[in-house]
Amino acid sequence: MRPRLIATDLDGTFLDGVGRYDAHRFDQQLAKMQARQIRFVVTTGDPLDHAQELFAPLKNRATITYVVEDGALIAQATGQVLQCAAIAPARWQAATNWIRRTPLMTGCFVIACGWKKAYTQLPAAGQRFQESRVFYPSLTHVDDLNTVTDSILKLDLTWLKTDIVPQVAAFNRRFVGNLVATSSGLGGMNVTLPGVNKAAALQYLGDRWQIGSGQMAAFGDSGNDLAMLREVGQGFAVANAAPEVLAGSPQQTSDTNEAGAVLNQIDRWLD
């Protein structure tokens, strides 16, 4: 069945391993989707400026809606904000302080993702800071995260290892009812408010556009995609998805992100 709304994660799902996609092919698909009144939604843990930059060369980019910061911010292509869920300073500061003093969390890089900018205590001249700016163009060094006054939408934690199941579990035990952590792939963990996630964002857009969840499709590869994949009528884990996502997703694609899994499936719907 052809969906009325198609949502996709970016890294590891829509984008290949170096962050690229077939722009010409997708631009043509966007035009066809608009003609058939199919909504296209980007759902990502990345910030809005980075997500919009990826699609800036497209003629039909104005048709894209953005769910960014793992659902904490929903915006139209014009930049108009539809919904925002900021974390109270006392909550996110309690989390960063606990992370700093908890041995299990040792070795992670922390980014506080704000409304205006992203903030980190990583040295600005360091390699990890420069690598992070690929995803957070506004990344700013601060000596102490607790001095940040910007509204924080999400915490982004990254380890130089892929298995962070114990860290996610420990965080969720400690902050149950206050904050929620989910894995974001490649050693990453995102922290948002309870009830703030990609699935809830799609519910909001469905209500706004009068599209039922059964008329939606979604693609993902990581733990922060799983609720979204289960929420929609057609939820696809790409073939390269994390084991827990492959096991828990309603459906799987036969293609990986490197093989254009999302674009291939969109072609099948549009044929």
ABEGO torsion letter per residue (X at the ends): XBBABBBBBBBGAABBAAGBBBAAAAAAAAAAAAAAGBBBBBBBABBAAAAAAAAAABAAAAABBBBBGGGABBBBAAGBBABBBBBBAAAAAAAAAAAAABAAABGBBBBBBBAABBBBABBAABAAAAAAAAABAABBBBABAAABABBBABBBBBBBBABAAAAAAAAAAAABGABBBBBAEGGBBBBBBBGBBAAAAAAAAAAAAGBBAAABBBBBABAAAAAAAAABABBBBBAABBAAAAAABABBBABBAAAGAAAAAAAAAAX
